Amino acid sequence: MSAIRKCWAASIALSRRYSRINLTAFTNNCEKGIGSTRTSTTTTTTLVLDLSAGGGPVSPHPSPWDEYGDTTDPGTATVISTDLQVYMDFVSEEEERSLLDEVEPHLKRLKYEENHWDDAILGYRETERKNWTQKNKGILERVKRLAFRPDASLLPYVHVLDLKASGVIKPHVDSVKFCGSTIAGICLLSSAVMRLVNEREKSLYADVLLSRRSLYIMRDRARYDYTHEVLGEESSKFKGAVVPRERRIAVIMRNEP
C-alpha cells in the first residue's frame, strides 16, 4: 500500500472512531502525489478532541475500551471496562434532533438550578417523560434491548438531565433506594468526561469519554464501588486532550430497585 493510501486509511479509521478529531501531539507524515512530483507533508494537530460530528450505523457491540477508557491501573481497567460500556455514535444526527425536538419545549420552561436536593449537581435543569413520539420510542427501545435484561422492570419515566456548559455533576454514588443496578444514558449536544474513583482507594480511578450521540451503560461495581462525576470545563480532558464542554443533555433510563 502506498504512503498516501496508508495515510488516507488511517484518517478514515480515526474519523470512524472519533467522528472529527484533533488528538494530542499526533503527527502524520504523509506523502502527497502531485502529478509526477511527490512531496512530504507533515501535519501536527492540537490538544483538543472535537467529537461533534459523525453519526453512523450502530454496532450491536460496545466500542473498544481503549477508545473511551483511561485508568490509573489494570485492576480498575478490568472492573470499569466490564461494568461500563460506551457505544459511540449510538444515535445519528437526525435521531439526536428528533430527541431534542421533543424535550426542548419542556426544558425551556425551566430555569437552571444551582443546587440539587442531594448537592450532587450544579447548573442543571431536569424533567421526566413517560410518553414519547413513535420515532423516539424506537430509539429508547434500542437502549432497552442493549442495556437491560428481557425480564427487567424499568422505571416508567425517562429522566432528562440538561447540564449547562459550566455545570458539573459532583462525585457521588447512586442511591439504591431510587433505581436498580443499571443506568443507561444517551449523550446529546456535547461530549463530556466521566470520572469514576474507587471508594476505598481514592488514588485509583478511571476516565471515560462520553462522546456526543453516544450511549453509556453503567452497572454493578461501576455504580456502587466507585463514585462517578462529570468533569467541569477546566478539568475536562481525556488522555491529555481537552474535551470542550458545551451544554449537554442526557436521556437516561433506569431499572427499578
TORKOLBA-709903 format. One line per 8 residues: their letters; for each residue x negated, y, z negated of C-alpha. Coordinates in pm, 1 decimal, padded with zeros to 6 digits, m for minus. Example, Ala and Ser with C-alpha at 12.3 -4.5 7.8 and 13.67 -1.06 7.14 Angstrom:
<torlos>
AS) m01230.0,m00450.0,m00780.0  m01367.0,m00106.0,m00714.0
</torlos>
This chain:
<torlos>
MSAIRKCW) 00000.0,00000.0,00000.0  m00140.2,00343.5,00092.2  m00217.3,00601.3,m00174.7  00071.0,00824.3,m00067.2  00316.2,00531.6,m00077.5  00191.7,00439.5,m00424.1  00245.1,00797.4,m00535.6  00599.1,00801.3,m00392.6
AASIALSR) 00674.1,00468.6,m00558.7  00552.3,00597.2,m00895.0  00761.0,00912.5,m00857.9  01073.0,00712.3,m00775.2  01015.0,00482.4,m01072.2  00976.2,00777.5,m01307.1  01280.9,00957.4,m01170.5  01492.3,00646.4,m01218.5
RYSRINLT) 01358.5,00600.8,m01568.7  01383.4,00956.7,m01698.4  01602.3,01147.1,m01446.0  01398.8,01467.5,m01387.5  01078.0,01452.0,m01583.0  00777.5,01654.4,m01683.4  00565.4,01429.7,m01904.8  00289.8,01517.2,m02146.0
AFTNNCEK) m00054.3,01554.3,m01989.8  00047.4,01337.6,m01694.3  m00170.3,01387.9,m01385.9  m00104.4,01233.6,m01046.0  m00378.1,01222.0,m00782.8  m00202.7,01173.2,m00451.8  m00341.7,01162.6,m00101.6  m00123.6,01355.8,00137.1
GIGSTRTS) m00145.1,01287.5,00509.9  m00107.3,01587.2,00740.0  m00146.4,01474.7,01099.7  m00484.7,01308.0,01119.7  m00617.9,01504.0,00823.5  m00591.3,01364.7,00469.1  m00620.6,01595.4,00170.3  m00630.9,01519.6,m00201.4
TTTTTTLV) m00368.9,01692.3,m00417.4  m00370.1,01696.1,m00797.0  m00055.4,01788.0,m00990.3  m00055.9,01835.8,m01366.5  00274.6,01851.9,m01549.6  00379.5,02047.1,m01855.7  00457.6,01921.3,m02204.7  00833.6,01928.7,m02151.3
LDLSAGGG) 01081.8,01649.8,m02091.4  01368.6,01761.5,m01866.6  01638.7,01496.1,m01875.6  01932.8,01696.5,m01746.6  01965.4,01541.4,m01402.7  02042.2,01190.8,m01287.0  02341.6,00967.4,m01339.3  02303.8,00634.3,m01165.8
PVSPHPSP) 02455.7,00288.2,m01192.2  02490.1,00148.7,m01542.9  02283.3,m00154.5,m01631.2  02451.7,m00421.4,m01845.5  02126.5,m00434.2,m02042.0  01973.5,m00161.1,m02260.2  01676.7,00034.5,m02135.0  01330.7,m00099.6,m02227.5
WDEYGDTT) 01229.8,00000.4,m02579.4  00917.9,00191.9,m02474.6  01134.7,00422.7,m02262.6  01331.7,00553.3,m02558.0  01147.4,00446.4,m02876.3  00830.4,00551.0,m03054.6  00732.2,00428.2,m03401.4  00460.6,00451.7,m03664.1
DPGTATVI) 00410.8,00074.9,m03691.4  00501.1,m00261.0,m03530.7  00738.3,m00362.8,m03811.6  00953.4,m00054.4,m03765.5  00948.6,m00107.8,m03388.8  01081.2,m00462.4,m03436.0  01367.3,m00353.0,m03661.2  01478.0,m00045.4,m03467.6
STDLQVYM) 01442.9,m00199.2,m03120.2  01663.5,m00486.2,m03240.0  01931.3,m00278.2,m03412.3  01937.4,00035.6,m03196.4  01969.8,00020.5,m02817.9  01992.6,00303.2,m02567.1  02148.5,00276.5,m02221.1  02005.7,00555.7,m02006.0
DFVSEEEE) 02248.6,00719.5,m01760.1  02542.0,00529.6,m01907.6  02782.8,00782.0,m01755.8  02749.9,00963.1,m01424.9  02764.5,01340.7,m01385.7  03126.3,01306.9,m01270.8  03216.9,01097.2,m01575.9  03042.6,01344.5,m01805.3
RSLLDEVE) 03253.1,01621.9,m01654.1  03569.0,01415.6,m01699.4  03499.3,01365.3,m02068.7  03411.0,01731.8,m02115.7  03726.3,01845.9,m01936.5  03929.5,01650.4,m02189.1  03755.7,01755.7,m02510.8  03652.3,02114.3,m02435.7
PHLKRLKY) 04003.1,02271.9,m02465.1  04032.1,02134.9,m02818.1  03677.6,02222.4,m02925.2  03704.5,02580.6,m02800.1  03980.2,02646.0,m03051.9  03743.1,02559.6,m03337.0  03466.5,02763.1,m03497.9  03118.6,02624.2,m03556.0
EENHWDDA) 03073.5,02529.0,m03920.8  02750.7,02573.3,m04115.0  02834.6,02334.9,m04398.1  02959.9,01977.7,m04373.0  03154.1,01815.5,m04656.5  02855.2,01589.8,m04734.4  02592.8,01855.8,m04638.3  02466.2,01633.1,m04356.5
ILGYRETE) 02532.1,01863.5,m04057.9  02466.8,02230.3,m03984.0  02601.3,02422.3,m03684.4  02877.0,02190.5,m03568.4  03243.3,02154.8,m03487.9  03432.8,01831.4,m03451.2  03761.4,01674.5,m03359.0  03912.9,01328.5,m03318.0
RKNWTQKN) 04109.7,01185.7,m03028.9  04329.5,00881.2,m03006.3  04485.0,00927.9,m02663.1  04267.7,00970.1,m02354.6  04321.5,01005.5,m01981.7  04317.8,00681.7,m01785.4  03975.3,00755.8,m01639.8  03820.8,00827.6,m01977.5
KGILERVK) 03988.1,00522.5,m02128.4  03789.1,00320.6,m01875.9  03462.4,00479.4,m01993.7  03543.7,00406.7,m02358.1  03637.6,00050.2,m02269.3  03286.5,00005.2,m02128.0  03145.1,00127.1,m02458.5  03369.4,m00113.1,m02647.7
RLAFRPDA) 03258.6,m00411.8,m02440.0  02888.7,m00333.2,m02485.0  02884.2,m00228.2,m02848.6  03139.2,m00437.2,m03035.3  03235.4,m00798.4,m03077.8  03553.9,m00901.4,m02892.0  03733.2,m00955.0,m03223.8  03613.8,m00628.3,m03381.3
SLLPYVHV) 03873.6,m00385.9,m03514.5  03784.3,m00031.3,m03411.1  03881.4,00287.7,m03584.6  04177.7,00419.9,m03383.6  04036.5,00771.4,m03346.6  03725.5,00852.3,m03144.0  03502.9,01110.3,m03312.8  03389.4,01406.8,m03100.0
LDLKASGV) 03097.4,01598.3,m03253.9  02985.9,01927.5,m03099.4  02640.9,02040.3,m03219.4  02524.9,02383.5,m03110.8  02170.5,02430.8,m02980.5  02040.3,02541.6,m03319.9  02240.5,02280.5,m03508.6  02087.9,01987.4,m03694.0
IKPHVDSV) 02200.3,01658.4,m03841.0  02008.5,01610.7,m04164.2  01864.8,01276.5,m04281.8  02143.2,01058.7,m04419.4  02267.7,00702.3,m04446.1  02624.4,00645.9,m04328.0  02877.5,00564.7,m04596.1  03012.2,00209.3,m04583.0
KFCGSTIA) 03348.7,00344.7,m04702.8  03431.5,00513.4,m04373.7  03313.0,00278.9,m04099.5  03172.1,m00066.3,m04033.4  02834.2,m00194.0,m03924.6  02825.5,m00046.2,m03572.7  02837.0,00302.2,m03423.9  02822.6,00381.8,m03051.5
GICLLSSA) 02786.0,00731.1,m02907.5  02777.8,00887.4,m02561.3  02548.2,01192.6,m02543.7  02676.4,01482.4,m02332.8  02531.2,01818.2,m02222.3  02186.3,01786.5,m02383.2  01917.5,01539.4,m02477.5  01800.4,01507.2,m02836.4
VMRLVNER) 01565.1,01308.7,m03057.4  01694.2,01092.6,m03341.1  01451.3,01010.0,m03620.8  01500.1,00706.4,m03844.8  01298.4,00692.1,m04167.3  01254.7,00384.5,m04384.8  01442.7,00440.2,m04710.6  01180.5,00259.9,m04920.7
EKSLYADV) 00865.0,00372.2,m04740.5  00903.7,00728.0,m04610.9  00583.5,00713.4,m04406.0  00739.9,00455.0,m04173.1  00973.1,00595.3,m03909.6  01090.2,00575.6,m03550.0  01179.0,00847.7,m03299.7  01449.8,00759.3,m03049.6
LLSRRSLY) 01510.0,00961.0,m02733.2  01881.6,01015.0,m02672.1  01883.5,01148.2,m02318.0  02175.5,01334.3,m02167.9  02451.1,01096.7,m02049.5  02301.1,00802.2,m02237.4  02480.0,00564.2,m02472.5  02324.0,00462.4,m02802.7
IMRDRARY) 02438.6,00167.1,m03011.1  02321.7,00155.2,m03372.3  02399.2,m00122.2,m03616.4  02299.5,m00311.7,m03931.5  01946.4,m00236.0,m04062.0  01908.9,00076.7,m03848.6  02226.1,00207.9,m04013.5  02164.3,00117.9,m04375.5
DYTHEVLG) 01790.1,00064.4,m04434.4  01687.2,00388.3,m04261.3  01805.5,00744.9,m04282.1  01882.3,00896.7,m03944.0  01881.7,01256.7,m03829.9  01885.7,01464.0,m03510.6  01576.5,01683.8,m03496.3  01620.9,02059.1,m03470.8
EESSKFKG) 01489.0,02285.8,m03198.0  01144.1,02340.7,m03349.0  01066.5,01972.5,m03404.0  01246.0,01820.5,m03104.2  00962.5,01620.2,m02949.0  00923.2,01267.4,m02815.2  00577.7,01111.9,m02775.5  00426.8,01459.0,m02797.6
AVVPRERR) 00650.6,01610.6,m02528.1  00906.1,01880.4,m02605.1  01268.9,01773.9,m02561.1  01461.0,02101.1,m02510.8  01769.0,02129.2,m02729.3  02090.0,02277.0,m02596.6  02448.5,02243.3,m02709.6  02521.8,01870.7,m02741.5
IAVIMRNE) 02847.8,01677.8,m02764.6  02860.2,01319.0,m02886.4  03162.4,01096.7,m02825.3  03143.1,00835.8,m03099.4  03321.5,00505.9,m03159.0  03304.7,00303.9,m03481.2  03441.8,m00023.3,m03609.1  03644.7,m00049.8,m03928.1
P) 03473.0,m00110.4,m04264.6
</torlos>
